[in-house]
Amino acid sequence: MRSSFARTLHEVKNRDGSLANALNNSKNMAINAAPLLLGTSLPDLSNLSIRKPTKKKHSFSYENSLLPSAFYRRSVTADCDGDRYIPNRRAMDMDRAQFYLTQAAAVSDPSSLPKPNDRILEFSHKRPSVPGQEVIAHEISKPKQSVRYIPTRPENVLDAPDLLNDYYLNLIDWSKQYNIAVALDRDVYLWDARSGGVRLLMSAGLSEEHITSVRFSPHDGNVLAVGTSMGRLQLWDVDQAALQRTMLMDESDPARIPALAWRDHVITSASRTGEIRHHDIREVCGLQWSPDDRYLASGGNDNLVCIYSANGAFTLAGGRPDHVFNEHAAAVKAVAWCPWKPALLATGGGTRDHHLRFWNVYSGACVRAVDVETQVSGIIWNEEFRELITGHGSGSLCIWKYPNIQKVKELTEHRDRVLSIVASPDKEMVASCSADETLRIWHCFKVDKTKKRLEEQRNTHINCKAVRLSWYHTRIGARVETTPYVHVSL
């Protein structure tokens, strides 16, 4: 007996039977998938109109250019007597359909980087925190810190005999130059922390006086302030071991100074009596009264020029300056008033400033400024020639014509900077001292006596004529005034 599989295979070879008929029918059938995806019925390729049960007639047609070529070239056979339906997708572009279906969900900018606050690859929410659990987790995950080694023995041991055992005193300080100052009764010693050297800086000068406080300047480690039991405050130059200044707190009732503090150029001292005093250590290096004795000008190493009126300068408490000029960029030592213009002041700045400036003390304005390119150490006016001479850090003396400030002559005999200059009583000669350890006399304003005598005689004659003319007009005026009065009286 033949099996069903052998019989079916025989029918297929002989093109007979139900399976062969189904294969033949499938070859004559073409199904387009596009109308099925759009949810519409399959249209006829012959542009046949489809009638609907409504009264109005509508004709639907498709353009051949909008459909695949396989759709309108092949005929569709509706009759199918096969045992199953096998779709034919040769007319469908599945890749393009997949692209259009997924285009809306595509990333707009796939190459953009995430923002700092974006959460990347977080697929689920974090678990809820348990009270107290975070601290335990942090303590478990915290790395164990290494224990810092602290030596228990000192690096150096120094003897400090006669160190006063007083709680209120400040007997030690460390400078920015690595010098340690320590007060031992009446003496102050310096120990170099780098080299290990020890030297004596100073000793108290008064009997039964001892050191009660020491403090280095934080800006200049070469300056040490020392307070004593007698109420004296001293400033010492550490490198030179020289006393710079001594300030007394109260001569009538001296009290010890147990504490000191610095603020820039101000040293503040505390007294046993409870007083706190501020001392400005800046130096006044230039001082001059005006020719009419109405104003006092001062220059200091605070780069300021102060103008005081005579009334305020003589007050007991000290007056405030009428003007403060701060245009200089260095200490102002050279200060000089113009002899024929009492309101005109000339000042000269130090190395960083190197300017010669002229001021009107009435208005407080700077009327002229000249860059002399070197330090100005002194200024002298000369009324006879209407000139001024200046001493400079370059070792030269310069003579200037006023008011255009043109250089008339430069004297360059000194081999080092000029420290100071002064004029003779007759104003004809100038003496200058220099760092080259010489004193030089200059006859730079020599006056021709004969010419000057003739000018004086001519001026005297002119003045006499002016006086006589003035007296004559006075007499004529008196006559004119008295004559009508006498005539009326008669």
The 8 nearest C-alpha neighbors of each residue, nearest first, counted from 0:
[[1, 2, 3, 5, 6, 4, 7, 9],
 [0, 2, 5, 3, 6, 4, 7, 9],
 [1, 3, 5, 4, 6, 0, 7, 8],
 [4, 2, 6, 5, 7, 1, 8, 0],
 [3, 5, 7, 6, 2, 8, 1, 9],
 [6, 4, 8, 2, 7, 3, 9, 1],
 [5, 7, 3, 9, 4, 8, 10, 2],
 [8, 6, 10, 4, 9, 5, 3, 11],
 [7, 9, 5, 11, 10, 6, 4, 12],
 [8, 10, 6, 12, 7, 11, 5, 13],
 [11, 9, 15, 13, 7, 8, 12, 16],
 [10, 12, 14, 8, 13, 9, 19, 15],
 [11, 13, 9, 10, 14, 8, 15, 19],
 [12, 14, 10, 11, 15, 9, 8, 16],
 [15, 13, 11, 12, 19, 10, 16, 20],
 [14, 16, 10, 13, 19, 11, 17, 20],
 [15, 17, 10, 19, 18, 20, 14, 11],
 [18, 16, 20, 19, 21, 15, 81, 82],
 [19, 17, 21, 20, 16, 22, 11, 81],
 [20, 18, 22, 21, 14, 17, 11, 16],
 [19, 21, 17, 23, 18, 22, 24, 16],
 [22, 20, 81, 24, 18, 23, 19, 25],
 [23, 21, 25, 19, 24, 20, 18, 26],
 [22, 24, 20, 26, 21, 25, 19, 27],
 [23, 25, 21, 27, 26, 22, 20, 79],
 [26, 24, 22, 28, 27, 23, 21, 85],
 [25, 27, 23, 24, 28, 22, 29, 21],
 [26, 28, 24, 25, 76, 29, 23, 75],
 [27, 29, 25, 75, 76, 26, 24, 30],
 [30, 28, 75, 31, 73, 74, 87, 27],
 [29, 31, 87, 32, 28, 86, 75, 88],
 [32, 30, 33, 70, 90, 34, 29, 35],
 [33, 31, 35, 34, 36, 91, 30, 88],
 [32, 34, 36, 35, 31, 37, 91, 90],
 [35, 33, 37, 39, 36, 32, 38, 41],
 [34, 36, 32, 38, 33, 37, 39, 40],
 [37, 35, 33, 34, 38, 32, 39, 31],
 [36, 38, 34, 35, 39, 33, 32, 40],
 [37, 39, 35, 36, 34, 40, 33, 41],
 [40, 38, 34, 37, 35, 41, 36, 42],
 [41, 39, 42, 34, 38, 35, 37, 43],
 [40, 42, 34, 39, 43, 31, 35, 30],
 [43, 41, 40, 44, 60, 46, 61, 47],
 [44, 42, 45, 46, 47, 41, 75, 60],
 [43, 45, 46, 71, 42, 47, 74, 72],
 [44, 46, 47, 43, 42, 71, 48, 60],
 [47, 45, 44, 60, 43, 48, 59, 61],
 [46, 48, 45, 43, 49, 44, 60, 58],
 [47, 49, 58, 59, 46, 50, 57, 60],
 [50, 48, 47, 58, 51, 59, 57, 56],
 [49, 51, 48, 56, 52, 57, 58, 53],
 [50, 52, 53, 49, 56, 54, 57, 55],
 [51, 53, 54, 50, 55, 56, 49, 57],
 [54, 52, 51, 55, 56, 50, 57, 49],
 [53, 55, 56, 52, 51, 50, 57, 49],
 [56, 54, 53, 57, 51, 52, 50, 58],
 [55, 57, 54, 58, 50, 51, 53, 49],
 [58, 56, 55, 59, 50, 48, 49, 51],
 [57, 59, 48, 49, 60, 56, 47, 50],
 [60, 58, 48, 57, 61, 49, 46, 47],
 [59, 61, 46, 58, 62, 48, 42, 47],
 [62, 60, 63, 59, 65, 46, 66, 42],
 [61, 63, 64, 65, 60, 66, 46, 44],
 [62, 64, 65, 66, 61, 71, 67, 68],
 [63, 65, 62, 66, 67, 68, 61, 71],
 [66, 64, 63, 62, 67, 61, 68, 70],
 [67, 65, 63, 64, 68, 70, 62, 71],
 [66, 68, 70, 69, 90, 65, 71, 64],
 [69, 67, 70, 71, 72, 66, 63, 90],
 [68, 70, 72, 67, 71, 90, 73, 89],
 [69, 71, 68, 67, 72, 73, 31, 66],
 [72, 70, 73, 44, 69, 68, 63, 67],
 [73, 71, 69, 70, 68, 74, 44, 67],
 [74, 72, 71, 70, 69, 75, 29, 28],
 [73, 75, 76, 72, 29, 28, 71, 27],
 [76, 74, 28, 29, 77, 73, 30, 27],
 [75, 77, 28, 78, 74, 27, 79, 29],
 [78, 76, 75, 79, 28, 29, 74, 27],
 [77, 79, 76, 80, 24, 28, 75, 81],
 [80, 78, 81, 77, 24, 76, 21, 25],
 [79, 81, 78, 21, 82, 24, 20, 83],
 [82, 80, 21, 79, 83, 20, 24, 17],
 [81, 83, 80, 21, 84, 18, 17, 79],
 [84, 82, 81, 85, 21, 80, 79, 86],
 [85, 83, 86, 82, 81, 25, 79, 21],
 [84, 86, 83, 87, 25, 81, 88, 30],
 [87, 85, 84, 88, 30, 29, 32, 25],
 [86, 88, 89, 30, 85, 29, 90, 31],
 [89, 87, 91, 90, 86, 32, 31, 30],
 [88, 90, 91, 87, 92, 69, 31, 32],
 [89, 91, 88, 69, 31, 67, 92, 70],
 [92, 90, 88, 89, 93, 32, 33, 31],
 [93, 91, 95, 94, 96, 90, 89, 88],
 [92, 94, 96, 95, 91, 97, 98, 88],
 [95, 93, 97, 96, 92, 98, 99, 91],
 [94, 96, 98, 97, 93, 92, 99, 100],
 [97, 95, 93, 99, 98, 94, 100, 92],
 [96, 98, 94, 100, 95, 99, 93, 101],
 [99, 97, 95, 101, 96, 100, 102, 94],
 [100, 98, 102, 96, 101, 97, 95, 103],
 [99, 101, 97, 98, 102, 96, 103, 104],
 [102, 100, 98, 99, 104, 103, 97, 105],
 [101, 103, 99, 105, 104, 100, 98, 97],
 [104, 102, 105, 101, 100, 99, 106, 107],
 [103, 105, 102, 101, 106, 100, 107, 99],
 [106, 104, 102, 103, 107, 101, 109, 108],
 [107, 105, 109, 108, 104, 103, 102, 110],
 [106, 108, 109, 105, 104, 110, 111, 103],
 [109, 107, 110, 106, 111, 105, 112, 113],
 [108, 110, 106, 111, 107, 112, 105, 113],
 [109, 111, 108, 112, 107, 106, 113, 105],
 [112, 110, 109, 108, 113, 114, 107, 106],
 [111, 113, 114, 110, 109, 108, 115, 117],
 [114, 112, 117, 115, 111, 119, 116, 118],
 [113, 115, 117, 116, 112, 118, 111, 119],
 [114, 116, 117, 113, 118, 112, 119, 111],
 [115, 117, 114, 118, 113, 119, 112, 121],
 [118, 116, 114, 115, 113, 119, 120, 112],
 [117, 119, 121, 116, 120, 113, 115, 114],
 [120, 118, 121, 117, 113, 122, 116, 114],
 [121, 119, 122, 118, 123, 117, 113, 124],
 [120, 122, 119, 123, 118, 124, 125, 117],
 [123, 121, 120, 124, 119, 125, 118, 126],
 [124, 122, 121, 125, 126, 120, 118, 119],
 [125, 123, 126, 122, 121, 127, 118, 120],
 [126, 124, 127, 123, 128, 121, 122, 129],
 [125, 127, 128, 124, 123, 129, 132, 133],
 [128, 126, 125, 129, 124, 130, 132, 133],
 [129, 127, 126, 130, 132, 133, 125, 131],
 [128, 130, 132, 131, 127, 133, 126, 134],
 [131, 129, 132, 128, 133, 134, 127, 135],
 [130, 132, 133, 134, 129, 135, 128, 136],
 [131, 133, 135, 129, 130, 134, 136, 128],
 [134, 132, 136, 135, 131, 137, 130, 129],
 [135, 133, 137, 136, 132, 131, 138, 139],
 [134, 136, 138, 132, 133, 137, 139, 131],
 [135, 137, 133, 139, 134, 138, 140, 132],
 [138, 136, 134, 140, 139, 135, 141, 133],
 [139, 137, 135, 141, 136, 140, 134, 142],
 [138, 140, 136, 137, 141, 135, 142, 134],
 [139, 141, 137, 138, 136, 142, 135, 143],
 [142, 140, 138, 139, 137, 143, 136, 144],
 [143, 141, 144, 140, 139, 138, 145, 137],
 [142, 144, 141, 145, 140, 146, 139, 138],
 [145, 143, 142, 146, 141, 147, 140, 138],
 [144, 146, 147, 143, 148, 142, 149, 141],
 [145, 147, 148, 144, 149, 143, 150, 142],
 [148, 146, 149, 145, 144, 150, 151, 143],
 [147, 149, 146, 150, 145, 151, 152, 144],
 [150, 148, 147, 151, 152, 146, 153, 154],
 [151, 149, 152, 148, 153, 154, 147, 146],
 [150, 152, 149, 153, 148, 154, 155, 147],
 [151, 153, 150, 154, 155, 149, 156, 148],
 [154, 152, 155, 151, 156, 150, 157, 149],
 [153, 155, 152, 156, 150, 151, 157, 192],
 [156, 154, 153, 157, 152, 195, 192, 158],
 [155, 157, 158, 153, 154, 159, 152, 195],
 [158, 156, 159, 155, 190, 160, 197, 154],
 [157, 159, 160, 156, 162, 161, 155, 183],
 [160, 158, 162, 157, 161, 183, 181, 182],
 [159, 161, 162, 158, 183, 184, 163, 157],
 [162, 160, 183, 184, 163, 159, 164, 185],
 [163, 161, 183, 160, 184, 159, 164, 182],
 [164, 162, 165, 161, 184, 183, 168, 170],
 [163, 165, 162, 166, 168, 161, 167, 184],
 [166, 164, 167, 163, 168, 169, 162, 211],
 [165, 167, 168, 164, 169, 163, 257, 170],
 [168, 166, 165, 257, 169, 258, 211, 164],
 [167, 169, 257, 211, 166, 165, 212, 170],
 [170, 168, 212, 171, 258, 257, 211, 213],
 [169, 171, 212, 182, 181, 213, 168, 211],
 [172, 170, 181, 180, 169, 213, 182, 179],
 [171, 173, 180, 179, 214, 213, 174, 215],
 [174, 172, 179, 178, 177, 180, 175, 215],
 [175, 173, 176, 178, 220, 177, 215, 179],
 [174, 176, 220, 177, 217, 173, 178, 219],
 [175, 177, 174, 178, 220, 221, 173, 191],
 [178, 176, 174, 175, 192, 191, 173, 179],
 [177, 179, 191, 174, 176, 190, 173, 192],
 [178, 180, 173, 190, 189, 172, 174, 191],
 [181, 179, 189, 172, 171, 188, 173, 178],
 [180, 182, 171, 188, 170, 187, 183, 179],
 [183, 181, 187, 170, 186, 210, 184, 188],
 [184, 182, 162, 186, 161, 185, 187, 181],
 [183, 185, 209, 161, 186, 210, 162, 182],
 [186, 184, 209, 203, 202, 210, 183, 208],
 [187, 185, 202, 183, 182, 184, 201, 203],
 [186, 188, 182, 201, 200, 181, 183, 199],
 [189, 187, 199, 181, 200, 180, 198, 186],
 [188, 190, 180, 198, 179, 197, 178, 199],
 [191, 189, 197, 179, 178, 196, 192, 195],
 [190, 192, 178, 195, 196, 193, 194, 177],
 [191, 193, 195, 177, 194, 178, 190, 179],
 [194, 192, 191, 195, 177, 196, 178, 190],
 [193, 195, 196, 191, 192, 190, 197, 177],
 [194, 196, 191, 192, 193, 190, 197, 155],
 [197, 195, 191, 194, 190, 198, 192, 189],
 [198, 196, 190, 189, 191, 195, 188, 199],
 [199, 197, 189, 188, 200, 190, 196, 191],
 [198, 200, 188, 201, 187, 189, 197, 186],
 [199, 201, 188, 187, 240, 198, 189, 237],
 [202, 200, 187, 186, 199, 203, 240, 188],
 [201, 203, 186, 185, 204, 187, 200, 199],
 [202, 204, 185, 205, 208, 209, 186, 201],
 [205, 203, 202, 206, 208, 185, 201, 209],
 [206, 204, 208, 203, 207, 229, 209, 202],
 [205, 207, 208, 204, 203, 209, 185, 229],
 [208, 206, 205, 209, 185, 228, 203, 229],
 [207, 209, 206, 205, 228, 203, 229, 185],
 [208, 210, 185, 184, 228, 227, 203, 211],
 [209, 211, 227, 185, 184, 212, 182, 226],
 [210, 212, 227, 257, 168, 226, 228, 256],
 [213, 211, 169, 226, 170, 257, 258, 225],
 [212, 214, 225, 224, 170, 171, 226, 172],
 [213, 215, 224, 172, 223, 259, 216, 225],
 [216, 214, 223, 174, 222, 220, 217, 224],
 [215, 217, 219, 218, 220, 222, 261, 223],
 [218, 216, 219, 215, 220, 175, 174, 261],
 [219, 217, 216, 220, 263, 175, 215, 264],
 [220, 218, 216, 221, 217, 222, 215, 175],
 [219, 221, 174, 175, 216, 222, 176, 215],
 [220, 222, 237, 219, 236, 238, 223, 216],
 [223, 221, 236, 220, 216, 235, 219, 215],
 [222, 224, 215, 235, 234, 214, 216, 225],
 [225, 223, 234, 214, 213, 233, 215, 235],
 [224, 226, 213, 233, 232, 212, 234, 223],
 [225, 227, 232, 212, 256, 211, 231, 210],
 [228, 226, 210, 211, 229, 231, 230, 209],
 [227, 229, 255, 230, 209, 208, 211, 210],
 [230, 228, 253, 227, 255, 231, 254, 208],
 [231, 229, 255, 254, 253, 248, 228, 227],
 [230, 232, 247, 227, 229, 246, 226, 248],
 [233, 231, 226, 246, 245, 225, 247, 230],
 [232, 234, 245, 225, 244, 224, 246, 231],
 [233, 235, 224, 244, 243, 223, 242, 225],
 [236, 234, 242, 223, 243, 222, 241, 237],
 [235, 237, 241, 222, 240, 239, 238, 221],
 [236, 238, 240, 221, 239, 235, 222, 223],
 [239, 237, 240, 236, 221, 241, 222, 235],
 [238, 240, 241, 236, 237, 235, 242, 221],
 [241, 239, 237, 236, 238, 200, 235, 242],
 [242, 240, 236, 239, 235, 243, 237, 238],
 [241, 243, 235, 244, 234, 236, 240, 233],
 [244, 242, 234, 235, 241, 236, 245, 233],
 [243, 245, 234, 233, 242, 246, 235, 232],
 [244, 246, 233, 232, 234, 231, 247, 243],
 [247, 245, 232, 231, 233, 248, 244, 278],
 [248, 246, 231, 249, 230, 232, 250, 245],
 [247, 249, 230, 231, 246, 250, 253, 232],
 [250, 248, 253, 251, 252, 247, 230, 254],
 [249, 251, 253, 252, 248, 247, 230, 229],
 [250, 252, 249, 253, 248, 254, 247, 230],
 [251, 253, 249, 250, 254, 230, 248, 229],
 [254, 252, 230, 249, 229, 250, 251, 248],
 [255, 253, 230, 229, 271, 270, 228, 252],
 [254, 256, 228, 230, 229, 271, 227, 270],
 [255, 257, 270, 226, 269, 258, 230, 227],
 [256, 258, 168, 211, 212, 255, 167, 169],
 [259, 257, 269, 212, 256, 268, 169, 168],
 [258, 260, 268, 267, 214, 269, 212, 261],
 [261, 259, 267, 266, 268, 262, 214, 258],
 [262, 260, 266, 265, 267, 216, 263, 259],
 [261, 263, 265, 264, 266, 260, 267, 217],
 [262, 264, 265, 261, 218, 217, 266, 216],
 [263, 265, 280, 262, 279, 281, 266, 261],
 [266, 264, 279, 262, 278, 263, 261, 280],
 [265, 267, 261, 278, 277, 260, 262, 268],
 [268, 266, 277, 260, 276, 259, 261, 278],
 [269, 267, 259, 276, 275, 258, 266, 277],
 [268, 270, 275, 258, 256, 274, 257, 259],
 [271, 269, 256, 274, 272, 273, 255, 254],
 [270, 272, 273, 255, 254, 256, 269, 257],
 [271, 273, 270, 274, 254, 269, 255, 275],
 [274, 272, 271, 270, 275, 269, 254, 276],
 [273, 275, 270, 272, 269, 276, 271, 268],
 [276, 274, 269, 268, 270, 273, 267, 277],
 [275, 277, 268, 267, 274, 278, 269, 248],
 [276, 278, 267, 266, 265, 268, 279, 275],
 [279, 277, 266, 265, 280, 267, 276, 268],
 [280, 278, 265, 281, 264, 266, 277, 282],
 [281, 279, 264, 278, 265, 282, 266, 244],
 [282, 280, 279, 300, 301, 264, 283, 299],
 [281, 283, 299, 300, 284, 280, 301, 279],
 [282, 284, 299, 298, 285, 300, 281, 297],
 [283, 285, 299, 332, 298, 282, 286, 300],
 [286, 284, 332, 298, 297, 334, 283, 333],
 [285, 287, 297, 296, 298, 334, 284, 288],
 [286, 288, 296, 295, 334, 335, 289, 297],
 [289, 287, 295, 292, 294, 296, 290, 286],
 [288, 290, 292, 294, 291, 336, 341, 293],
 [291, 289, 292, 341, 338, 288, 336, 337],
 [290, 292, 293, 289, 341, 294, 288, 338],
 [293, 291, 289, 290, 294, 288, 309, 295],
 [292, 294, 309, 291, 308, 289, 295, 288],
 [295, 293, 308, 289, 309, 307, 292, 288],
 [294, 296, 288, 307, 306, 287, 289, 308],
 [297, 295, 306, 287, 286, 305, 288, 307],
 [298, 296, 286, 305, 285, 304, 287, 306],
 [297, 299, 285, 304, 331, 332, 283, 284],
 [300, 298, 283, 284, 301, 331, 282, 330],
 [299, 301, 330, 302, 282, 281, 331, 283],
 [300, 302, 299, 303, 330, 281, 329, 282],
 [303, 301, 330, 329, 300, 327, 331, 328],
 [304, 302, 325, 301, 324, 298, 299, 305],
 [303, 305, 298, 324, 297, 323, 325, 306],
 [306, 304, 323, 297, 296, 322, 320, 303],
 [305, 307, 296, 322, 320, 321, 295, 323],
 [308, 306, 320, 295, 321, 294, 312, 309],
 [307, 309, 294, 311, 310, 293, 312, 295],
 [308, 310, 312, 293, 294, 311, 307, 313],
 [311, 309, 308, 312, 313, 314, 293, 318],
 [310, 312, 318, 308, 314, 313, 309, 307],
 [311, 313, 309, 318, 310, 314, 317, 307],
 [314, 312, 311, 310, 315, 309, 317, 318],
 [315, 313, 317, 311, 316, 312, 318, 310],
 [314, 316, 317, 313, 318, 312, 311, 310],
 [315, 317, 314, 318, 313, 312, 311, 319],
 [318, 316, 314, 315, 312, 311, 313, 319],
 [319, 317, 311, 312, 314, 320, 316, 307],
 [318, 320, 321, 317, 311, 307, 312, 322],
 [321, 319, 307, 306, 322, 305, 318, 323],
 [320, 322, 307, 306, 319, 308, 323, 305],
 [323, 321, 306, 320, 305, 363, 324, 307],
 [322, 324, 305, 304, 325, 306, 303, 320],
 [325, 323, 304, 303, 326, 305, 322, 327],
 [324, 326, 303, 327, 323, 302, 304, 328],
 [327, 325, 324, 328, 303, 302, 304, 365],
 [326, 328, 325, 302, 329, 352, 348, 303],
 [327, 329, 352, 302, 351, 326, 348, 330],
 [330, 328, 349, 302, 352, 351, 348, 327],
 [329, 331, 300, 302, 349, 299, 348, 301],
 [332, 330, 348, 298, 299, 302, 333, 347],
 [331, 333, 285, 284, 298, 376, 334, 330],
 [332, 334, 377, 347, 346, 376, 378, 331],
 [333, 335, 346, 285, 345, 332, 287, 378],
 [336, 334, 345, 378, 344, 379, 346, 287],
 [337, 335, 344, 289, 343, 345, 338, 341],
 [336, 338, 340, 343, 339, 341, 344, 380],
 [339, 337, 340, 290, 341, 336, 382, 380],
 [338, 340, 337, 341, 382, 290, 343, 385],
 [341, 339, 337, 342, 343, 338, 336, 290],
 [340, 342, 343, 290, 337, 338, 289, 339],
 [341, 343, 360, 340, 359, 361, 344, 337],
 [344, 342, 359, 337, 340, 341, 358, 336],
 [343, 345, 336, 358, 357, 335, 337, 342],
 [346, 344, 357, 335, 356, 334, 336, 358],
 [347, 345, 334, 356, 333, 355, 357, 335],
 [346, 348, 355, 333, 375, 354, 331, 356],
 [349, 347, 331, 352, 353, 329, 354, 375],
 [348, 350, 374, 329, 330, 352, 353, 351],
 [349, 351, 374, 353, 352, 373, 329, 348],
 [350, 352, 329, 349, 353, 328, 348, 374],
 [351, 353, 328, 348, 329, 349, 350, 354],
 [354, 352, 373, 374, 372, 348, 350, 349],
 [355, 353, 370, 352, 369, 348, 371, 347],
 [354, 356, 347, 369, 368, 346, 370, 371],
 [357, 355, 368, 346, 345, 367, 354, 347],
 [356, 358, 345, 367, 344, 366, 365, 368],
 [359, 357, 365, 344, 366, 343, 364, 360],
 [358, 360, 343, 363, 364, 361, 342, 362],
 [359, 361, 363, 342, 362, 358, 343, 344],
 [360, 362, 359, 363, 342, 364, 343, 358],
 [361, 363, 364, 360, 359, 358, 365, 322],
 [362, 364, 360, 359, 361, 322, 358, 365],
 [365, 363, 359, 362, 358, 366, 360, 361],
 [364, 366, 358, 367, 357, 359, 363, 356],
 [365, 367, 358, 357, 364, 359, 368, 356],
 [366, 368, 357, 365, 356, 369, 358, 355],
 [369, 367, 356, 355, 357, 354, 370, 366],
 [370, 368, 355, 354, 371, 356, 367, 404],
 [369, 371, 354, 372, 353, 355, 368, 373],
 [370, 372, 373, 354, 353, 369, 355, 374],
 [373, 371, 353, 370, 354, 374, 352, 350],
 [374, 372, 353, 371, 392, 350, 391, 393],
 [373, 375, 350, 349, 392, 353, 391, 376],
 [376, 374, 391, 347, 348, 349, 390, 377],
 [375, 377, 390, 333, 391, 418, 419, 332],
 [376, 378, 333, 390, 389, 419, 420, 375],
 [379, 377, 389, 333, 388, 335, 334, 390],
 [378, 380, 388, 387, 335, 389, 381, 377],
 [381, 379, 387, 386, 337, 382, 388, 378],
 [382, 380, 386, 387, 383, 385, 384, 379],
 [381, 383, 385, 384, 380, 338, 339, 386],
 [384, 382, 381, 385, 386, 444, 446, 426],
 [383, 385, 386, 382, 381, 444, 400, 387],
 [386, 384, 382, 381, 383, 401, 400, 387],
 [387, 385, 400, 381, 384, 401, 399, 380],
 [386, 388, 380, 399, 379, 381, 398, 389],
 [387, 389, 398, 379, 397, 378, 399, 380],
 [390, 388, 378, 397, 377, 396, 379, 391],
 [391, 389, 396, 377, 376, 417, 375, 395],
 [392, 390, 375, 374, 393, 376, 417, 395],
 [391, 393, 416, 374, 394, 417, 373, 375],
 [392, 394, 416, 391, 395, 373, 415, 374],
 [395, 393, 416, 415, 417, 413, 392, 391],
 [394, 396, 411, 410, 393, 391, 390, 413],
 [395, 397, 390, 410, 389, 409, 391, 411],
 [398, 396, 409, 389, 388, 408, 410, 399],
 [397, 399, 388, 408, 407, 387, 406, 409],
 [400, 398, 406, 405, 404, 387, 407, 386],
 [399, 401, 386, 404, 405, 402, 403, 406],
 [402, 400, 404, 403, 386, 385, 399, 387],
 [401, 403, 404, 400, 405, 385, 386, 399],
 [402, 404, 401, 405, 400, 399, 406, 367],
 [405, 403, 400, 401, 399, 402, 406, 369],
 [404, 406, 400, 399, 403, 407, 401, 402],
 [405, 407, 399, 408, 398, 400, 404, 397],
 [408, 406, 398, 399, 405, 400, 409, 397],
 [409, 407, 398, 406, 397, 410, 399, 396],
 [408, 410, 397, 396, 411, 398, 395, 407],
 [411, 409, 396, 395, 412, 397, 408, 413],
 [410, 412, 395, 413, 409, 394, 396, 414],
 [413, 411, 410, 414, 395, 394, 439, 396],
 [414, 412, 394, 415, 411, 395, 433, 435],
 [415, 413, 435, 394, 412, 416, 433, 411],
 [416, 414, 394, 435, 434, 413, 433, 417],
 [415, 417, 394, 392, 393, 433, 434, 418],
 [416, 418, 433, 394, 391, 392, 390, 419],
 [417, 419, 433, 432, 376, 416, 434, 420],
 [418, 420, 432, 377, 431, 417, 376, 390],
 [419, 421, 431, 430, 377, 390, 432, 429],
 [420, 422, 430, 429, 431, 423, 419, 379],
 [423, 421, 429, 426, 428, 430, 424, 379],
 [422, 424, 426, 428, 425, 429, 427, 421],
 [425, 423, 426, 422, 427, 428, 421, 429],
 [424, 426, 423, 427, 428, 422, 444, 445],
 [427, 425, 423, 424, 422, 428, 381, 444],
 [426, 428, 444, 445, 425, 442, 423, 443],
 [429, 427, 442, 423, 441, 426, 422, 443],
 [428, 430, 422, 441, 421, 440, 423, 442],
 [429, 431, 440, 421, 420, 439, 441, 422],
 [432, 430, 420, 439, 438, 419, 440, 429],
 [433, 431, 438, 419, 418, 437, 417, 439],
 [434, 432, 417, 418, 435, 416, 436, 437],
 [433, 435, 436, 415, 416, 417, 418, 432],
 [434, 436, 415, 433, 437, 414, 413, 416],
 [437, 435, 434, 433, 438, 432, 415, 414],
 [438, 436, 435, 433, 432, 439, 434, 413],
 [437, 439, 432, 431, 433, 440, 430, 436],
 [438, 440, 431, 430, 437, 432, 441, 413],
 [441, 439, 430, 429, 431, 442, 428, 438],
 [440, 442, 429, 428, 443, 430, 439, 431],
 [443, 441, 428, 444, 445, 427, 429, 440],
 [442, 444, 441, 445, 428, 427, 429, 398],
 [445, 443, 427, 442, 428, 446, 426, 384],
 [446, 444, 427, 443, 442, 447, 428, 426],
 [445, 447, 448, 444, 427, 451, 383, 450],
 [448, 446, 450, 449, 451, 445, 452, 444],
 [447, 449, 451, 450, 446, 452, 453, 445],
 [450, 448, 452, 451, 447, 453, 454, 446],
 [451, 449, 453, 447, 452, 448, 454, 446],
 [450, 452, 454, 448, 449, 453, 447, 455],
 [453, 451, 455, 449, 454, 450, 448, 456],
 [454, 452, 456, 450, 455, 451, 457, 449],
 [453, 455, 451, 457, 452, 456, 458, 450],
 [454, 456, 452, 458, 453, 457, 459, 451],
 [457, 455, 459, 453, 458, 454, 460, 452],
 [458, 456, 454, 460, 459, 455, 453, 461],
 [457, 459, 455, 461, 456, 460, 454, 462],
 [458, 460, 456, 462, 457, 461, 455, 463],
 [461, 459, 463, 457, 462, 458, 456, 464],
 [462, 460, 458, 464, 459, 463, 457, 465],
 [461, 463, 465, 459, 460, 464, 458, 466],
 [464, 462, 466, 460, 465, 461, 459, 467],
 [465, 463, 467, 461, 466, 462, 468, 460],
 [464, 466, 462, 468, 463, 467, 469, 461],
 [465, 467, 463, 469, 464, 468, 470, 462],
 [468, 466, 470, 464, 469, 465, 471, 463],
 [469, 467, 471, 465, 470, 466, 464, 472],
 [468, 470, 466, 472, 467, 471, 465, 473],
 [469, 471, 467, 473, 468, 472, 466, 474],
 [472, 470, 468, 474, 473, 469, 467, 475],
 [473, 471, 475, 469, 474, 470, 476, 468],
 [472, 474, 470, 476, 471, 475, 469, 477],
 [473, 475, 477, 471, 476, 472, 470, 478],
 [476, 474, 472, 478, 477, 473, 471, 479],
 [475, 477, 473, 479, 474, 478, 472, 480],
 [476, 478, 474, 480, 475, 479, 481, 473],
 [479, 477, 475, 481, 480, 476, 482, 474],
 [480, 478, 476, 477, 482, 481, 475, 483],
 [479, 481, 477, 478, 482, 476, 483, 484],
 [482, 480, 484, 478, 479, 483, 477, 485],
 [481, 483, 485, 484, 479, 480, 478, 486],
 [484, 482, 486, 485, 481, 487, 480, 479],
 [483, 485, 481, 487, 482, 486, 488, 480],
 [486, 484, 488, 482, 487, 483, 481, 489],
 [487, 485, 483, 488, 489, 484, 482, 481],
 [488, 486, 484, 489, 485, 483, 482, 481],
 [487, 489, 485, 486, 484, 483, 482, 481],
 [488, 487, 486, 485, 484, 483, 482, 481]]
